[in-house]
Amino acid sequence: MGCCSPGYRKTVNEEEERINEKGSDTLPFSLKIILIAAAAASVIVIILI
């Protein structure tokens, strides 16, 4: 069973640490602002049409 081997658990722990080091903020702040502006513009266009 691959899921029960000690090497598998070590690999999972290393992967979890690597993901946690990245942090939860994967999108740059400027990109978030651009996406929010585009969404707002599209909502305004939908309302005006």
C-alpha positions as CSV (number, residue, x, y, z in Angstrom):
1,M,0.0,0.0,0.0
2,G,1.6,3.3,-1.1
3,C,-0.5,5.4,1.2
4,C,0.9,3.7,4.3
5,S,4.6,3.8,3.6
6,P,6.8,6.2,5.7
7,G,8.2,7.7,2.5
8,Y,4.7,8.7,1.3
9,R,4.0,10.5,4.6
10,K,7.3,12.3,4.4
11,T,6.5,13.4,0.8
12,V,3.1,14.7,1.9
13,N,4.6,16.6,4.8
14,E,7.2,18.2,2.6
15,E,4.6,19.2,0.0
16,E,2.4,20.7,2.7
17,E,5.3,22.8,4.0
18,R,6.1,24.0,0.5
19,I,2.5,25.1,-0.1
20,N,2.3,26.8,3.3
21,E,5.6,28.7,2.6
22,K,4.0,30.2,-0.5
23,G,1.2,31.7,1.6
24,S,-2.4,32.1,0.6
25,D,-1.9,35.2,-1.5
26,T,-1.1,33.8,-4.9
27,L,-2.3,36.8,-7.0
28,P,-0.3,40.0,-6.9
29,F,-2.1,43.0,-5.4
30,S,-2.0,45.0,-8.7
31,L,-3.6,42.1,-10.6
32,K,-6.4,41.9,-8.0
33,I,-7.1,45.6,-8.5
34,I,-7.3,45.1,-12.3
35,L,-9.7,42.2,-11.9
36,I,-11.9,44.1,-9.6
37,A,-12.0,47.1,-11.9
38,A,-12.8,44.9,-14.9
39,A,-15.6,43.2,-13.0
40,A,-17.0,46.6,-11.9
41,A,-16.9,47.9,-15.4
42,S,-18.7,44.9,-16.8
43,V,-21.5,45.2,-14.1
44,I,-21.9,48.9,-15.0
45,V,-22.1,48.0,-18.8
46,I,-24.7,45.4,-18.0
47,I,-26.8,47.8,-16.0
48,L,-26.7,50.5,-18.7
49,I,-27.7,48.2,-21.5
